[in-house]
Amino acid sequence: MGGVGIVMDIDGNNYHSVNIGDQVWLQENLRVTHYRNGEAIPNILNSSNWSNLMLGAFCVYQNNNTLATTYGYLYNWYSITDGRKIAPTGWHVATEADWQKLFTYLGGIDSAGAKMKEAGLSLWSAPDLGATNVSGFTARPGGFRLFNGTFSELQNSAFFWRADQTSGFYELKNQTVNVNFSECSRNFGLSVRCVKD
């Protein structure tokens, strides 16, 4: 597995990348606080403020900044579809087509989760069923923020936005080997993965 080396976002954060089939993915969840044009993405701490948003925002799980390096930030749907773009230059937030291509390469949605989850129990809750990370995707269970501003599922599940006009996400769970898809409120806070243009 190779990649394009180190990728830097507008804040100067560095990310590793990995080749999976003919795609190149960031190996880590996004943790940028500015759009590509330099304008700040609001960091919303208050739950009621989060639930009423109709613009881009991010947060850290439980507003605990010590978790950011390990799990990245959680973003709402408005931030990932904003025309100012949150992905590093030359990259984009993964779309449905990107995800489907990845799942197909990994043998289908029924077993791809096991090949994407970071193996072991240092971050994932037991049993981290089937996890091999053979893909190098290195999914970590960063949990999510509900539309009402509360947090849930750290160490149990990884939730990734699908950057499309309908708000939906893919979930990898500690107790399954598959990948689940669900639609959700645009005010959910989920992890973001980027793919090279």
N, C-alpha and C positions, 0 to 999 in steps of 0.2 A: 504494500500500500504506500503510495506516495501522496503528494499534494502539491501545492504551489508555495510551500514554505510558510512563513509568517505573514499574516494579513493584519493590517492595522486599520482601526476605525478612526473617525474624526477626533475622538477624545484621546487617541494615542494608545488605546487598549490593543494588545496583540492577541491573535487567535491562531491556533494550528488548523491546518486543513487536511483533508483526506480525499483521495480518489476512491470512488465507489462506482464501479462500472465506468461509464464515460461521463459521469458527473464529478464535480469537485464540491464538497460540502465543507462548511466550517465544522470543526470537531467539538466546538464549544457553543454554549448558548450566548446570545448577544447580551452585551452589557454597556451599551452606548447611551449617553444622556443628551445627545444633540442630533438633530437632523443633519443631513449631508451638507446643507447650506450654512451650518453653524448655529442655527436657532435652537434654543433649548427645548427639550421635551419635558413637560411638567412632571415633577416627582410628587405624586399625590399620596399623602399619608393618611388623611382623614377618610374614614369609611363612607360617610354620607356624601362627601365631595366626590369620591370615586364613583359611587353609584349613579350620580347625576351627570356625569361627563358625556359630552358629545364631541370631544376633541381628543387628540393623542395624549397619552400619559404612560408613565411607567412607575414601578414600585419595586421594592425588595420584599421578599417573603417576610411577613410579620414586621416589616420596616426594620429588619435586623441586617445592617450593612455587612456584618461578618459573613453572611451567607452568599453575598454577591459574587465573589470570585469563584466559588464552587459551583453555584447553580445559575449564575447570570441573573438578569432582571426579568420581571414579568411586565408585559406590555398589553395594552388594550388593542382592540381591532382598529380603532381610528389611527393609531400610531403606525401600524404596519401598512396601511393603505394610503397614508398621507403622501402627497406628491413631492414633498421635500425629501423623502426617503430616509429610512434609518439604517439600511445596509451599507457596508463599506463600498467605496467606489469600485465598480467592476463586479459587484455582487448584487443579489436581490433576495428578498424574503421568499422562502420556498412556497411555490404555488401548488395547487392540486396536481397539475401535470408533473411537477418535479417530484412530489411525494410518490405518485403512482409509478413513476419510472424507477424510483429507488426500491419500492416494495416488489415490483416485478423482478428486478435484478436479484433481489434477495430471496426469491422463491415464492412470493405471494404474501398477502396481508395476514394469512393465517399463521405464519411462522416467522415473519420478518422481525417482530419485536425482540425475540430472543437474540437475534444476530445484531441488534442495534443497542441493546442495553449494556452499560458498563457491568462487567462481571464482578462478583464478590459482594460482600455485605458491609463494606466500609461506608457506603452511602445509601444503598438500597436496603429496605427492610426485607427480612426473610419472607419467602424463600428465594426471591429474585429468580423465579422459575426459568430454567433453560438458558440463562444469560451467558453468552459467549463473547459478545462484541466482535465477532469475526469480521464484521464490516468495517470496524474502526470508527463508526459513528459516535460511539461513546455517550449514549443517552444517560442523563442523570435525572433523578426524581425530584425536580424542583417544585412540585406542587402547583397550585394555582390560586388566584384570587377570584372569588365569586363576584357577581354583579353587585351584590350588596356591600362589598368591601371586605368581607371576612376571608381568611386564608384557610387552605385545607390541603391535605395529601402530600406534604413534604415527606420524602423518603419512601413513599408508596407508589407514586405515579409521576410520569413525565407527560406534559401536555404541550403540544406544539401547534401554533397557528398555521392555518392554510391561507395564504395571501390571495384571496379572491373576493368578489363582490358580495358573496354570502359568507357569513361568519361561521367558520367551522374549524375543528381541531382534530388532531390525531393524538391518541393516548396510548402509552406503554405502561403496563402495570407490573408490580412485583410478583403477582400471582398468576400471570398468563404469559404465553409466548407470542400471542398475536398482537395486532395493532387495531385499536378501535377507532371509529370515526363518529363524531357527534357534532351537531350544530349547537350554537350557544348564543347568549347575549353578546353584543359588541362590547359590553363593559366587563367581560371577564378579563383577568390578567393571566397571560400564558407566556411560556418560553418561546423564543424565536430562533430558528436556524436559517442560515443563508446559504445560497448556492451561487457558484461562479457563473457570471453571464456567459 
